[in-house]
């Protein structure tokens, strides 16, 4: 991935050609830290990331639904409340 090659660090925004968008913390060009990912369809995830994967706590806001708090470990959902 180009962003990893560039080694972006800190806080920033990136929008993919698909319309997906991430606003948050980066480490070595990867989503890493706290951030908000908005899919082109309007769904939103606000939470923690590690190595481009959802990690720890976050909240998923579906475009047409009820917000769900979630816990993640290396991209795998542990539970949903």
Buried (B, 14 or more C-beta within 10 A) or exposed (E): EEBEEEEBEEEEEBEEEEEBBBBBBBBEBBBBBBBBBBBEEEBBBBBBBBEBBBBBBBBBBBEEEEEBEBBBEEEEEEEEE
